[in-house]
């Protein structure tokens, strides 16, 4: 009888660990050269760290009690703990603050989708530098890290978290139906999105607009058609693009339907794609209101890479190449 592992977890053997270690060391070198200091926070946090205020930070899946009856959780990402750390341990430090990390996170899974309960993240958080300059810096570090890892065919999808919600506001969509639509979009479930839009009973032109925007991707030209209430998001994306170095800009794909499931994103959002792997291997964006929930209102932007997915994509590229 073989002892089973929980679904969504796995063992890593020596050969794979050597490859992962070498890859993460190359990425760590990029972070350090860009001025990002490595931090580590506890895997266990108080539940209130993730549920304070009206910020939808994503309730962690795994809860337990300490000896005093306080509710503890296994961290579901590193952005919230670093926001806590920056606001408390660096309360008087002059921004911008630059942090990087290599740490495990824990999430609930749908086993049939092959999701991971425990996964290693590598990422950076830039605190106290407004957009577009801050967003440009983080996108540049992201691309340099992927280059150092050895990935060649990746692209970074860039969107704005306000764009699609603004479109829903413009069409006066009911708040409950709006949440269902945004959830389907964040999950990349365009079949589910089609069903949600069909159920709204909109006229054909409005329904077509919702579906068309959700699937619009391309170069800077896709921003030219945006007008009215959507112009604000387009202006932000144009501002970022204008400051990117050419070798970074050529990696960018504008994705008008890109939204994130976590509610703390406030502006630019991005995802890393590679044709060698079928799901995003990295995510990021701006969260300019999260630090305020911890007592120090500062703008912020960051990204996280799923190290195992990055390794699989790299191995697939090398095999196919």
C-alpha positions as CSV (number, residue, x, y, z in Angstrom):
1,X,0.0,0.0,0.0
2,X,1.4,3.4,-1.0
3,X,0.7,6.4,1.2
4,X,-1.2,9.0,-0.8
5,X,-0.5,12.7,-1.0
6,X,-3.3,15.3,-0.7
7,X,-4.6,16.2,-4.2
8,X,-2.9,19.4,-5.4
9,X,0.5,18.5,-3.8
10,X,3.5,16.6,-5.0
11,X,7.0,15.5,-4.1
12,X,10.1,17.0,-5.8
13,X,13.1,14.7,-6.4
14,X,16.8,15.7,-6.5
15,X,17.2,16.2,-10.2
16,X,14.2,18.5,-10.4
17,X,15.2,20.3,-7.2
18,X,18.6,21.1,-8.7
19,X,17.0,22.5,-11.8
20,X,14.5,24.6,-9.8
21,X,17.3,25.9,-7.5
22,X,19.5,26.9,-10.4
23,X,16.5,28.7,-12.1
24,X,15.4,30.5,-9.0
25,X,19.0,31.7,-8.3
26,X,19.1,33.3,-11.7
27,X,15.8,35.0,-11.0
28,X,17.0,36.1,-7.5
29,X,20.1,37.7,-9.2
30,X,17.8,39.9,-11.3
31,X,15.8,41.0,-8.3
32,X,18.9,41.8,-6.3
33,X,20.5,43.8,-9.1
34,X,17.3,45.8,-9.5
35,X,17.5,46.8,-5.8
36,X,14.9,44.5,-4.3
37,X,15.7,43.2,-0.9
38,X,14.5,39.6,0.0
39,X,12.0,39.2,2.8
40,X,10.2,36.2,4.3
41,X,7.0,36.3,6.3
42,X,5.4,33.5,8.3
43,X,3.3,30.9,6.5
44,X,0.7,31.4,9.3
45,X,-1.0,34.8,9.6
46,X,-4.0,36.0,11.6
47,X,-7.2,35.7,9.6
48,X,-7.9,39.4,10.2
49,X,-4.8,40.3,8.1
50,X,-6.6,39.0,5.0
51,X,-10.1,40.2,5.9
52,X,-9.7,43.7,7.2
53,X,-11.7,46.6,5.9
54,X,-13.7,46.3,2.7
55,X,-10.7,45.0,0.7
56,X,-11.5,41.7,-1.0
57,X,-8.1,40.0,-0.6
58,X,-9.3,36.5,-1.1
59,X,-10.2,34.5,2.1
60,X,-7.5,31.8,2.7
61,X,-8.7,28.3,2.3
62,X,-7.0,26.7,5.4
63,X,-7.9,27.9,8.9
64,X,-7.0,26.7,12.4
65,X,-7.0,28.0,15.9
66,X,-4.0,28.9,18.2
67,X,-3.9,28.1,21.9
68,X,-5.7,31.4,22.7
69,X,-8.6,30.7,20.2
70,X,-7.4,33.2,17.6
71,X,-8.1,32.2,14.0
72,X,-4.9,31.5,12.0
73,X,-4.7,30.9,8.3
74,X,-2.1,29.6,5.8
75,X,-1.2,32.5,3.6
76,X,-2.9,32.4,0.2
77,X,-0.4,34.9,-1.4
78,X,2.5,37.1,-0.5
79,X,1.1,40.5,-1.4
80,X,-1.0,40.9,1.7
81,X,1.7,39.8,4.2
82,X,4.2,42.2,2.5
83,X,1.7,45.0,2.7
84,X,1.4,44.3,6.4
85,X,5.2,44.1,6.8
86,X,5.7,47.4,4.9
87,X,3.1,49.3,6.9
88,X,4.3,48.1,10.3
89,X,8.0,47.3,10.1
90,X,8.8,50.2,7.7
91,X,6.2,52.7,8.9
92,X,8.7,55.6,8.9
93,X,10.9,54.5,6.0
94,X,11.1,56.8,3.0
95,X,9.5,55.3,-0.1
96,X,9.9,53.8,-2.5
97,X,10.3,50.4,-0.8
98,X,11.5,47.4,-2.9
99,X,11.0,43.8,-1.6
100,X,11.3,40.4,-3.3
101,X,10.4,37.0,-2.0
102,X,10.6,33.2,-2.7
103,X,7.9,31.6,-0.6
104,X,5.1,29.0,-0.7
105,X,1.4,29.9,-0.8
106,X,-1.6,27.7,-0.1
107,X,-5.0,27.8,-1.9
108,X,-8.1,25.7,-2.1
109,X,-8.3,23.7,-5.3
110,X,-10.6,22.1,-7.8
111,X,-8.7,18.8,-8.3
112,X,-10.2,18.0,-11.7
113,X,-8.5,21.2,-13.0
114,X,-5.0,20.1,-11.8
115,X,-4.6,23.0,-9.5
116,X,-2.0,23.2,-6.7
117,X,-2.8,23.5,-3.0
118,X,0.8,24.4,-2.2
119,X,3.1,26.2,-4.7
120,X,6.3,28.2,-4.7
121,X,6.0,31.9,-5.7
122,X,8.8,34.2,-6.7
123,X,8.0,37.9,-7.0
124,X,8.6,41.5,-6.2
125,X,6.6,44.3,-4.6
126,X,7.3,48.0,-5.3
127,X,5.7,50.3,-2.7
128,X,5.4,54.0,-3.0
129,X,6.0,54.7,-6.7
130,X,3.1,55.8,-8.7
131,X,2.1,54.7,-12.2
132,X,3.3,54.8,-14.9
133,X,6.9,54.8,-13.6
134,X,6.3,52.2,-11.0
135,X,4.4,49.9,-13.3
136,X,7.1,50.2,-16.0
137,X,9.8,49.3,-13.5
138,X,8.0,46.2,-12.3
139,X,7.2,45.1,-15.9
140,X,10.9,45.5,-16.7
141,X,12.0,43.5,-13.7
142,X,9.4,40.8,-14.7
143,X,10.7,40.5,-18.2
144,X,14.4,40.5,-17.1
145,X,13.6,37.7,-14.6
146,X,11.9,35.6,-17.3
147,X,14.8,36.2,-19.6
148,X,17.2,35.1,-16.9
149,X,15.2,32.0,-16.2
150,X,15.7,31.1,-19.9
151,X,12.2,31.5,-21.2
152,X,12.1,32.7,-24.8
153,X,8.6,32.7,-26.2
154,X,6.6,34.4,-23.4
155,X,4.3,37.4,-23.7
156,X,2.9,39.6,-21.0
157,X,-0.8,40.5,-21.3
158,X,-1.4,44.0,-20.0
159,X,-4.9,45.3,-19.0
160,X,-6.5,47.6,-16.6
161,X,-8.7,46.4,-13.7
162,X,-11.1,49.3,-14.1
163,X,-11.8,48.8,-17.8
164,X,-14.4,46.0,-17.8
165,X,-16.1,47.1,-14.6
166,X,-16.5,50.6,-16.2
167,X,-18.1,48.9,-19.2
168,X,-20.5,47.1,-16.9
169,X,-21.4,50.3,-15.2
170,X,-22.0,52.0,-18.5
171,X,-24.5,49.3,-19.4
172,X,-26.1,49.5,-15.9
173,X,-25.6,45.8,-15.2
174,X,-27.2,44.6,-11.9
175,X,-24.5,44.2,-9.2
176,X,-25.2,40.5,-8.6
177,X,-25.0,39.6,-12.3
178,X,-21.9,41.8,-12.6
179,X,-20.0,39.7,-10.0
180,X,-20.9,36.5,-11.9
181,X,-19.6,38.1,-15.1
182,X,-16.3,39.2,-13.5
183,X,-15.8,35.8,-12.0
184,X,-16.2,34.1,-15.3
185,X,-13.8,36.6,-16.9
186,X,-11.2,36.2,-14.2
187,X,-11.3,32.4,-14.6
188,X,-10.9,32.7,-18.4
189,X,-14.2,30.9,-18.9
190,X,-15.6,32.4,-22.0
191,X,-18.3,29.8,-22.4
192,X,-19.6,30.8,-18.9
193,X,-19.2,34.5,-19.8
194,X,-21.3,33.9,-22.9
195,X,-24.0,32.3,-20.8
196,X,-24.0,35.1,-18.3
197,X,-24.2,37.8,-21.0
198,X,-27.0,36.0,-22.8
199,X,-29.0,35.8,-19.5
200,X,-28.8,39.6,-19.1
201,X,-31.4,40.2,-21.9
202,X,-29.5,43.1,-23.4
203,X,-30.0,44.3,-26.9
204,X,-27.8,42.7,-29.5
205,X,-25.3,45.6,-29.8
206,X,-24.7,45.8,-26.0
207,X,-24.3,42.1,-25.7
208,X,-21.9,42.0,-28.6
209,X,-19.8,44.8,-27.0
210,X,-19.4,42.9,-23.8
211,X,-18.2,39.8,-25.6
212,X,-16.0,41.7,-28.1
213,X,-14.1,43.7,-25.4
214,X,-13.5,40.5,-23.3
215,X,-11.7,38.9,-26.3
216,X,-9.8,41.9,-27.6
217,X,-6.0,41.5,-27.5
218,X,-3.2,43.0,-29.6
219,X,-0.8,45.8,-29.9
220,X,-1.3,49.5,-29.1
221,X,-3.8,49.8,-31.9
222,X,-6.5,48.0,-29.8
223,X,-6.5,51.1,-27.4
224,X,-7.5,53.5,-30.2
225,X,-11.1,52.3,-30.4
226,X,-11.7,53.0,-26.7
227,X,-13.6,56.2,-25.9
228,X,-15.9,57.8,-23.4
229,X,-15.7,56.2,-19.9
230,X,-13.2,53.6,-21.2
231,X,-10.7,56.3,-22.2
232,X,-9.3,56.6,-18.6
233,X,-8.1,53.0,-18.7
234,X,-6.7,53.4,-22.2
235,X,-4.8,56.5,-21.1
236,X,-3.1,54.6,-18.3
237,X,-2.1,51.7,-20.6
238,X,-0.8,54.1,-23.2
239,X,1.3,55.9,-20.5
240,X,2.9,52.7,-19.4
241,X,3.6,51.6,-23.0
242,X,5.2,54.9,-23.9
243,X,7.9,54.5,-21.1
244,X,8.8,50.9,-21.8
245,X,12.1,50.1,-23.4
246,X,11.7,48.6,-26.9
247,X,12.8,45.1,-25.8
248,X,10.2,45.1,-23.1
249,X,7.4,46.7,-25.2
250,X,7.7,44.0,-27.8
251,X,6.8,41.4,-25.1
252,X,3.5,43.3,-24.3
253,X,0.1,42.3,-25.5
254,X,-2.8,44.6,-24.5
255,X,-5.7,42.5,-23.2
256,X,-8.9,44.5,-22.7
257,X,-10.7,41.6,-21.0
258,X,-8.0,41.0,-18.4
259,X,-9.3,41.1,-14.8
260,X,-8.1,39.5,-11.6
261,X,-10.1,37.6,-9.1
262,X,-8.6,39.4,-6.1
263,X,-10.4,42.6,-5.4
264,X,-7.5,44.7,-4.3
265,X,-6.2,45.5,-7.8
266,X,-6.8,49.1,-8.7
267,X,-5.2,49.8,-12.1
268,X,-2.8,48.0,-14.4
269,X,-3.0,44.2,-14.2
270,X,-0.9,41.7,-16.1
271,X,-0.4,38.0,-16.8
272,X,2.5,36.0,-18.2
273,X,1.7,33.6,-21.0
274,X,3.9,31.1,-22.8
275,X,2.7,28.8,-25.7
276,X,4.6,25.9,-24.0
277,X,2.2,26.0,-21.0
278,X,-1.6,26.4,-21.2
279,X,-2.3,28.6,-18.2
280,X,-0.7,31.8,-16.9
281,X,2.7,31.3,-15.2
282,X,2.7,34.7,-13.6
283,X,0.3,37.5,-12.5
284,X,0.6,41.0,-11.2
285,X,-0.8,44.5,-11.0
286,X,-1.3,47.7,-9.1
287,X,-2.9,47.7,-5.6
288,X,-2.8,51.4,-4.6
289,X,-5.4,51.1,-1.8
290,X,-4.2,48.0,0.1
291,X,-1.5,49.6,2.2
292,X,-4.0,52.0,3.5
293,X,-5.8,49.2,5.2
294,X,-2.7,48.6,7.3
295,X,-2.3,52.2,8.3
296,X,0.1,53.5,5.7
297,X,-1.6,54.7,2.5
298,X,1.0,54.1,-0.3
299,X,0.6,53.1,-3.9
300,X,2.0,49.8,-4.8
301,X,2.6,47.3,-7.7
302,X,4.0,43.8,-7.9
303,X,4.0,40.4,-9.6
304,X,4.4,36.8,-8.6
305,X,5.6,33.9,-10.7
306,X,4.5,30.3,-10.2
307,X,8.0,28.7,-10.0
308,X,6.8,25.2,-10.9
309,X,4.8,26.4,-13.9
310,X,7.8,28.5,-15.0
311,X,10.0,25.4,-14.8
312,X,7.5,23.3,-16.8
313,X,7.3,26.0,-19.5
314,X,11.1,26.3,-19.7
315,X,11.5,22.5,-19.9
316,X,8.8,22.3,-22.7
317,X,10.5,25.1,-24.7
318,X,13.9,23.3,-24.4
319,X,12.4,20.0,-25.5
320,X,10.5,21.5,-28.4
321,X,13.4,23.6,-29.5
